[in-house]
Amino acid sequence: MTTGLPEAEGESPSDPSQPGTEKQAPDDGVDRPPHHLAHTWQEARQASFNCATPIPAGPVRLADAIGRTLATDVVALQDIPHYASSAMDGWAVNGTGPWILSQPGQRLAPHEASPIATGGLIPPGAKAVLRSESGVLTTDDDGLPVLAVGGGARPGEPRNGQHIRKAGEEALNGETLVRSGAVLNPAHIALAALAGHDTVDVLGKPVVKLLLTGAEVVSEGLPAPGQVRDTFGPQLASVVTMLGGICASQARIGDGYADWHAGLEDSVPEPDGGLPASESLPAPESLQADVVITTGGTGRSGTDHLRRAVADLGGRLLIDGIAMRPGHPVVLAELPDGRFVLGLPGNPLAAMLALSTVGAPLLAALGHQPMPPVSEVPSGTTIEPDPGRTRLMPYRLLYGMASPAKHAGPGMMRGLASADGVLVVPPHGVQLGELVPAFALPWGSSVDVPGSGADAGAGKTAGKKPVKRTARKGAAADGPVDWSALLD
């Protein structure tokens, strides 16, 4: 069985994503930079990772720090607990009983007691706490009220120090509680609060702004002919989060040049400097974006304005097309203020695979993470060559082998929704049973096949000889079997 993606609109064989070809810009009177040769898939991936510098560490509010990586140790700012307290409801007592009752909170003289609740401050002079079930209120020989041991008291109760939580019992002032490098969980945050912290220092994470375009896009209901449902609005922010970003805002803009220019130019004012230090930290949604991700407008027609808007803002293109499909017209640019602009194609599958190719490495580098891994899986079918282009194919695992999913055109999502990962098919194609580079989906499990490399890149594995190509033959009786026809 042979497999290849159907030709998609804008991705014909004469497309400039093939090395050694260039496409003439439309003669519409608009000055455009020359169209450089497209990057290969591997070059684009590495370029997006290399262009970014990790965002410096900084303080965030405790409630915003869960899931973040701690940059500096959390130490106790005071003893925990910082005062001696009662571990039981009952009475704080001084000496042996019976005890004369005193007002709560007052210094206790010998043979005095006062009521206390769990967590209550141990009054001066108190030596122990008598549990409520171990004491009885009675009278002495003169008829005065006193507290005596009784009820369910154990022999020798109360001993000195019994049922008292000592100051510093959990931690002493200055003691390290959580070490840097920890991925903070809710218990870490609670401990930091106990230690007296309002913020913690965490490694930087890229803040992302989404700009969605498309006059034909509708956000609800059944679209009329000529309209399409919005596939980006409901899910793109979540994918950005899965890739390690913080999606701070999402906006839909018009398709005109002025809309593009205003959307990319947008900035966020500095927070009010008059607020207390603990309140002056901006919330994530008020932070200026480190990365702006756009959808659509990456083609080269007179109605595609991304490149012109970037140029007019003084930006520079880092990636202008990739020799891959789907998703070849992806753009990565940098603006003078340091923000990156990632322009995704308008077709949903093409956009998701472009995001995985360029956006995932970019967000990883900004967020102090390694390059997302590429492993290898055995191909469950023969995939014919497509000279000059890498093909990204969502795949399904069947009997341990990966076969391209059906319904995987650039504008489709059904194949991706059922996929176990994405094959990175080199231009020369692959044979049945041959190991093929593959990467995991942001929401999927890692690609973990025994014997696979950590990063297969273009299909080469360190220390392994390349597969010798021969004419196609049927599978030998003891060789791999093409099961791809069983996929629905």
C-alpha positions as CSV (number, residue, x, y, z in Angstrom):
1,M,0.0,0.0,0.0
2,T,1.3,3.4,-0.8
3,T,0.4,6.5,1.1
4,G,0.7,10.2,0.2
5,L,-1.1,13.3,1.3
6,P,-3.5,14.8,-1.3
7,E,-2.4,18.0,-3.0
8,A,-3.8,20.9,-0.9
9,E,-4.6,24.3,-2.1
10,G,-1.5,26.4,-2.2
11,E,0.8,23.3,-1.9
12,S,1.3,22.3,-5.6
13,P,4.5,20.7,-6.8
14,S,5.7,24.1,-8.0
15,D,5.4,25.5,-4.6
16,P,8.4,27.6,-3.3
17,S,8.7,25.3,-0.3
18,Q,10.7,23.0,-2.6
19,P,14.4,23.9,-2.4
20,G,15.8,25.6,-5.4
21,T,12.6,27.3,-6.4
22,E,11.2,30.8,-5.8
23,K,7.8,32.2,-6.3
24,Q,7.3,35.6,-7.9
25,A,5.5,38.1,-5.7
26,P,2.2,39.3,-7.1
27,D,2.5,42.5,-9.1
28,D,0.2,44.6,-7.0
29,G,2.4,47.6,-6.3
30,V,3.2,46.5,-2.8
31,D,6.9,46.4,-1.8
32,R,7.8,43.0,-0.4
33,P,11.1,41.6,0.8
34,P,12.6,38.9,-1.5
35,H,11.2,35.4,-0.9
36,H,14.1,33.4,0.5
37,L,14.3,29.7,0.0
38,A,12.3,27.8,2.6
39,H,14.0,26.1,5.5
40,T,14.0,22.3,5.7
41,W,11.9,20.9,8.6
42,Q,15.0,20.2,10.6
43,E,16.5,23.7,10.0
44,A,13.3,25.4,10.9
45,R,12.9,23.5,14.1
46,Q,16.5,24.2,15.2
47,A,16.3,27.8,14.1
48,S,13.2,28.5,16.2
49,F,14.9,26.9,19.2
50,N,18.2,28.8,18.8
51,C,16.7,32.2,18.3
52,A,15.2,32.5,21.8
53,T,16.9,33.3,25.0
54,P,15.3,31.8,28.2
55,I,13.1,34.3,30.0
56,P,14.7,35.4,33.3
57,A,13.4,34.1,36.6
58,G,11.1,36.3,38.6
59,P,8.6,36.4,41.4
60,V,5.0,35.3,40.9
61,R,2.1,35.2,43.4
62,L,1.7,31.9,45.2
63,A,-1.7,31.1,43.5
64,D,0.0,31.5,40.1
65,A,3.0,29.4,40.9
66,I,1.5,25.9,40.8
67,G,3.2,23.9,38.0
68,R,6.0,26.4,37.7
69,T,9.7,25.5,38.3
70,L,11.2,27.0,41.4
71,A,14.2,29.2,40.7
72,T,15.4,29.9,44.2
73,D,15.1,27.9,47.4
74,V,12.0,28.6,49.6
75,V,13.2,29.1,53.2
76,A,11.3,29.7,56.4
77,L,11.0,33.4,57.2
78,Q,10.2,32.5,60.8
79,D,9.8,29.4,62.9
80,I,7.0,27.1,61.9
81,P,4.9,27.2,63.9
82,H,6.0,30.6,65.1
83,Y,4.4,30.2,68.5
84,A,3.7,27.3,70.9
85,S,0.1,26.1,70.5
86,S,-2.3,23.6,71.8
87,A,-2.7,20.3,69.9
88,M,-6.0,19.6,71.7
89,D,-9.2,21.2,73.0
90,G,-9.0,21.3,76.8
91,W,-7.1,23.3,79.4
92,A,-3.6,24.8,79.6
93,V,-2.2,23.9,83.0
94,N,0.7,24.8,85.2
95,G,1.9,22.1,87.7
96,T,-0.2,19.3,89.2
97,G,-3.9,19.4,89.9
98,P,-6.4,20.2,91.0
99,W,-6.1,23.6,89.3
100,I,-7.8,26.8,90.0
101,L,-9.4,28.2,86.9
102,S,-8.0,31.4,85.4
103,Q,-9.1,33.6,82.5
104,P,-7.9,32.5,79.0
105,G,-4.6,34.1,77.9
106,Q,-3.4,35.2,81.3
107,R,-0.1,34.0,82.8
108,L,-0.7,30.9,84.8
109,A,0.7,30.5,88.3
110,P,1.4,27.1,89.7
111,H,-1.7,25.0,90.1
112,E,-3.7,27.3,87.7
113,A,-5.5,26.3,84.5
114,S,-7.3,28.1,81.7
115,P,-9.5,26.9,78.8
116,I,-7.8,26.5,75.4
117,A,-8.8,25.4,71.9
118,T,-6.8,23.4,69.4
119,G,-4.3,25.8,67.8
120,G,-4.7,28.3,70.6
121,L,-1.7,30.2,71.9
122,I,-0.1,28.6,75.0
123,P,-0.3,31.2,77.8
124,P,2.8,32.1,79.7
125,G,3.5,29.7,82.6
126,A,1.6,26.8,81.0
127,K,3.5,23.5,81.2
128,A,1.0,21.1,79.5
129,V,-2.5,20.8,78.0
130,L,-5.1,18.5,79.7
131,R,-7.5,17.1,77.1
132,S,-11.1,18.0,77.6
133,E,-12.0,14.3,77.9
134,S,-9.4,13.9,80.6
135,G,-10.5,16.6,83.0
136,V,-13.6,17.3,85.1
137,L,-14.9,20.5,86.7
138,T,-15.6,20.0,90.3
139,T,-15.2,21.9,93.6
140,D,-12.6,21.9,96.4
141,D,-13.2,21.5,100.1
142,D,-14.3,25.2,100.3
143,G,-16.8,24.8,97.5
144,L,-14.7,26.7,95.0
145,P,-14.7,25.6,91.3
146,V,-11.5,23.7,90.3
147,L,-10.3,21.5,87.5
148,A,-9.3,17.9,88.3
149,V,-8.0,14.9,86.4
150,G,-10.7,12.4,85.7
151,G,-12.8,11.0,82.9
152,G,-10.7,9.2,80.3
153,A,-7.3,10.4,81.7
154,R,-4.4,8.1,81.3
155,P,-1.9,7.4,84.2
156,G,0.5,10.3,84.7
157,E,-1.5,12.7,82.5
158,P,-0.7,15.5,81.8
159,R,3.0,15.2,81.5
160,N,5.1,18.3,81.0
161,G,4.9,19.4,77.4
162,Q,2.1,17.0,76.6
163,H,-0.3,18.1,73.8
164,I,1.8,21.3,73.1
165,R,3.0,22.0,69.6
166,K,6.4,23.7,70.2
167,A,7.5,26.8,68.2
168,G,9.8,25.7,65.4
169,E,8.6,22.1,65.6
170,E,8.2,21.9,61.8
171,A,10.9,24.2,60.7
172,L,13.3,26.8,62.1
173,N,13.7,30.3,60.8
174,G,16.1,30.2,57.7
175,E,15.6,26.5,57.1
176,T,15.3,25.4,53.5
177,L,11.9,24.0,52.8
178,V,11.7,23.5,49.0
179,R,14.8,23.5,46.9
180,S,15.2,25.2,43.5
181,G,14.4,23.1,40.5
182,A,11.2,21.6,42.1
183,V,8.0,21.8,40.0
184,L,5.7,23.4,42.5
185,N,2.6,21.5,43.5
186,P,-0.2,22.7,45.9
187,A,1.5,21.3,49.0
188,H,4.7,23.3,48.1
189,I,2.5,26.5,47.8
190,A,0.8,25.8,51.2
191,L,4.2,25.3,52.8
192,A,5.6,28.5,51.2
193,A,2.6,30.4,52.7
194,L,3.2,28.8,56.1
195,A,6.8,30.0,55.8
196,G,5.6,33.6,55.4
197,H,6.0,34.0,51.6
198,D,3.6,36.0,49.4
199,T,5.6,35.2,46.2
200,V,8.1,32.7,45.0
201,D,10.8,33.0,42.3
202,V,10.2,30.8,39.4
203,L,11.8,30.2,36.0
204,G,10.4,32.4,33.2
205,K,7.6,31.2,31.1
206,P,6.6,32.7,27.7
207,V,3.5,34.8,27.7
208,V,1.5,34.3,24.5
209,K,-1.1,36.5,22.8
210,L,-3.4,35.0,20.2
211,L,-4.6,37.0,17.1
212,L,-7.2,35.1,15.2
213,T,-8.3,36.2,11.7
214,G,-10.8,35.3,9.1
215,A,-13.9,37.2,8.0
216,E,-15.5,33.9,7.0
217,V,-15.1,32.4,10.5
218,V,-18.1,32.0,12.7
219,S,-17.8,31.0,16.4
220,E,-21.1,29.1,16.9
221,G,-23.9,27.3,15.1
222,L,-23.8,25.8,11.7
223,P,-21.8,27.8,9.1
224,A,-23.5,28.8,5.9
225,P,-21.8,28.1,2.6
226,G,-18.7,30.2,2.3
227,Q,-18.4,30.3,6.1
228,V,-16.3,28.0,8.4
229,R,-16.5,27.2,12.1
230,D,-13.8,28.6,14.3
231,T,-11.4,25.7,15.1
232,F,-8.7,27.9,16.8
233,G,-10.7,29.8,19.4
234,P,-11.9,26.9,21.5
235,Q,-8.5,25.0,21.7
236,L,-5.5,27.0,20.7
237,A,-5.0,28.6,24.1
238,S,-5.0,25.2,25.8
239,V,-2.4,23.8,23.3
240,V,-0.2,26.8,24.1
241,T,-0.5,25.9,27.8
242,M,0.4,22.3,27.0
243,L,3.5,23.5,25.2
244,G,4.7,25.5,28.2
245,G,3.3,29.0,27.4
246,I,0.9,31.2,29.4
247,C,-1.9,32.3,27.1
248,A,-2.6,35.8,28.4
249,S,-5.1,37.1,25.8
250,Q,-7.0,36.1,22.7
251,A,-8.5,38.5,20.2
252,R,-10.1,38.2,16.8
253,I,-9.1,40.9,14.3
254,G,-10.2,41.9,10.8
255,D,-8.5,40.8,7.6
256,G,-7.3,44.3,6.6
257,Y,-3.8,45.6,6.8
258,A,-4.7,48.2,9.5
259,D,-6.1,45.4,11.7
260,W,-2.9,43.4,11.4
261,H,-0.7,46.4,12.1
262,A,-2.7,47.4,15.2
263,G,-2.8,43.9,16.5
264,L,0.9,43.4,16.3
265,E,1.7,46.9,17.6
266,D,-0.4,46.5,20.7
267,S,1.4,46.8,24.0
268,V,0.4,46.6,27.7
269,P,1.1,49.6,30.1
270,E,3.3,49.1,33.1
271,P,1.6,48.2,36.3
272,D,0.8,51.0,38.8
273,G,4.0,51.7,40.8
274,G,2.0,52.9,43.8
275,L,0.8,49.5,44.8
276,P,2.4,47.6,47.6
277,A,5.2,45.3,46.5
278,S,3.0,42.2,47.1
279,E,0.2,43.6,44.9
280,S,2.3,45.3,42.2
281,L,3.0,42.0,40.4
282,P,0.9,42.1,37.2
283,A,-1.5,39.3,36.7
284,P,-0.6,37.0,33.7
285,E,-3.4,38.4,31.6
286,S,-2.0,41.9,32.0
287,L,1.6,41.0,30.9
288,Q,3.0,42.1,27.6
289,A,3.3,39.1,25.3
290,D,6.7,37.4,24.6
291,V,5.1,35.6,21.6
292,V,2.2,36.7,19.4
293,I,0.7,33.7,17.5
294,T,-1.5,34.6,14.5
295,T,-3.7,32.4,12.3
296,G,-4.0,33.0,8.6
297,G,-2.5,35.7,6.5
298,T,0.7,33.9,5.8
299,G,0.2,33.4,2.1
300,R,1.6,35.7,-0.5
301,S,-1.6,37.1,-2.1
302,G,-2.5,40.8,-1.9
303,T,-4.9,40.1,1.0
304,D,-2.2,38.5,3.3
305,H,-0.7,41.3,5.4
306,L,1.5,39.6,8.1
307,R,4.9,40.1,6.4
308,R,4.1,43.7,5.5
309,A,2.9,44.5,9.0
310,V,6.1,43.0,10.5
311,A,8.3,44.9,8.2
312,D,6.5,48.2,8.9
313,L,7.0,47.7,12.6
314,G,10.7,47.2,12.1
315,G,10.7,43.5,12.5
316,R,12.7,40.8,10.7
317,L,11.8,37.4,9.4
318,L,13.5,34.5,10.9
319,I,11.6,31.7,9.1
320,D,9.7,32.4,5.9
321,G,8.3,29.1,4.8
322,I,9.3,25.5,5.5
323,A,9.8,22.8,2.9
324,M,7.1,20.6,4.4
325,R,3.5,19.9,4.1
326,P,1.0,20.6,5.4
327,G,1.9,23.9,7.0
328,H,4.7,25.2,4.7
329,P,3.7,28.9,4.7
330,V,4.5,29.3,8.4
331,V,6.3,32.5,9.4
332,L,8.5,33.3,12.4
333,A,9.6,36.9,13.0
334,E,11.1,39.1,15.7
335,L,9.9,42.6,16.4
336,P,12.3,45.4,17.7
337,D,10.9,45.1,21.2
338,G,11.9,41.5,21.4
339,R,8.5,39.9,20.8
340,F,8.3,37.0,18.5
341,V,5.5,36.7,16.0
342,L,4.6,33.2,14.9
343,G,2.3,33.2,11.9
344,L,0.4,30.0,11.5
345,P,-1.4,29.0,8.2
346,G,-5.2,29.3,8.3
347,N,-6.0,25.6,7.7
348,P,-6.4,23.9,11.1
349,L,-4.3,20.8,10.6
350,A,-1.6,22.8,8.8
351,A,-1.6,25.3,11.7
352,M,-1.3,22.6,14.4
353,L,1.7,20.9,12.6
354,A,3.4,24.3,12.0
355,L,2.9,25.0,15.7
356,S,4.5,21.7,16.6
357,T,7.4,22.4,14.2
358,V,8.2,26.0,15.1
359,G,6.1,27.0,18.1
360,A,7.0,24.1,20.4
361,P,10.8,24.6,20.1
362,L,10.4,28.4,20.5
363,L,8.2,28.1,23.6
364,A,10.6,25.4,25.0
365,A,13.6,27.6,24.6
366,L,11.9,30.7,26.2
367,G,10.7,28.5,29.1
368,H,14.1,26.9,30.0
369,Q,13.1,23.6,28.5
370,P,15.1,21.3,26.2
371,M,14.3,20.8,22.5
372,P,11.1,18.7,22.3
373,P,12.2,15.2,21.5
374,V,11.8,13.3,18.2
375,S,11.9,9.5,18.4
376,E,11.4,6.8,15.9
377,V,8.6,4.3,15.1
378,P,8.4,1.5,12.6
379,S,6.3,2.4,9.6
380,G,3.3,0.3,9.1
381,T,3.1,1.0,5.3
382,T,5.2,2.1,2.4
383,I,5.1,5.9,1.8
384,E,6.2,7.1,-1.6
385,P,8.8,9.9,-2.0
386,D,7.9,13.5,-2.4
387,P,11.2,15.1,-3.4
388,G,12.1,18.3,-1.8
389,R,9.6,18.2,1.1
390,T,9.2,16.6,4.5
391,R,5.7,15.4,5.1
392,L,4.1,15.5,8.6
393,M,1.5,12.8,8.9
394,P,-0.7,12.1,12.0
395,Y,-0.4,8.3,12.6
396,R,-2.2,5.5,14.3
397,L,-0.4,2.7,16.0
398,L,-1.6,-0.8,14.9
399,Y,0.2,-3.9,16.2
400,G,3.2,-1.7,17.2
401,M,3.5,-0.1,13.8
402,A,2.6,3.5,12.7
403,S,0.4,4.0,9.7
404,P,-0.8,7.5,8.5
405,A,-4.2,8.3,9.7
406,K,-7.0,8.9,7.3
407,H,-8.7,12.3,7.0
408,A,-5.4,14.2,7.3
409,G,-5.8,17.0,4.7
410,P,-4.5,20.5,5.7
411,G,-8.1,21.6,6.5
412,M,-9.1,18.5,8.4
413,M,-9.0,17.6,12.1
414,R,-10.5,14.1,12.2
415,G,-7.2,12.4,11.6
416,L,-5.4,14.4,14.2
417,A,-8.1,13.8,16.8
418,S,-7.6,10.0,16.6
419,A,-3.8,10.1,16.1
420,D,-1.2,8.7,18.4
421,G,1.6,11.0,17.2
422,V,3.0,12.6,14.0
423,L,5.3,10.9,11.5
424,V,8.1,13.1,10.0
425,V,8.4,11.5,6.6
426,P,11.7,12.4,4.8
427,P,11.5,13.5,1.1
428,H,12.7,10.1,-0.1
429,G,9.8,8.3,1.5
430,V,9.9,5.2,3.7
431,Q,9.6,1.5,3.3
432,L,7.3,-0.8,5.2
433,G,8.9,-1.6,8.6
434,E,11.5,1.1,8.3
435,L,12.0,3.3,11.4
436,V,10.6,6.8,10.8
437,P,11.1,10.0,12.9
438,A,8.0,10.8,14.9
439,F,7.0,13.3,17.7
440,A,4.2,13.3,20.3
441,L,1.2,15.5,20.2
442,P,1.0,18.2,22.9
443,W,-1.9,16.3,24.5
444,G,-0.6,12.8,23.9
445,S,1.9,10.5,25.5
446,S,5.5,10.4,24.5
447,V,6.7,8.4,21.5
448,D,8.3,5.5,23.2
449,V,9.3,2.6,21.0
450,P,12.1,0.2,22.2
451,G,15.4,1.0,20.5
452,S,14.3,4.5,19.3
453,G,16.8,7.4,19.3
454,A,16.3,10.4,21.5
455,D,16.1,12.8,18.5
456,A,16.0,11.1,15.1
457,G,16.0,14.3,13.2
458,A,15.8,13.5,9.5
459,G,15.5,9.8,9.9
460,K,19.1,9.1,10.8
461,T,20.0,7.3,14.0
462,A,23.4,7.7,15.7
463,G,25.5,4.6,15.1
464,K,23.0,3.0,12.7
465,K,23.6,2.5,9.0
466,P,21.1,4.0,6.7
467,V,18.5,1.7,5.2
468,K,19.4,0.4,1.8
469,R,16.6,1.2,-0.7
470,T,15.5,-1.5,-3.1
471,A,12.6,-1.9,-5.4
472,R,9.3,-2.4,-3.7
473,K,8.5,-6.1,-3.0
474,G,5.8,-7.8,-1.2
475,A,6.5,-8.5,2.5
476,A,8.3,-11.7,3.2
477,A,6.5,-14.3,5.1
478,D,8.5,-13.6,8.2
479,G,8.8,-9.8,7.6
480,P,6.6,-6.8,8.5
481,V,3.0,-6.9,7.4
482,D,1.1,-3.8,6.1
483,W,-1.9,-3.4,8.4
484,S,-2.8,0.1,7.4
485,A,-5.8,-1.0,5.4
486,L,-7.5,-2.0,8.8
487,L,-7.6,1.6,10.0
488,D,-10.9,3.3,9.9
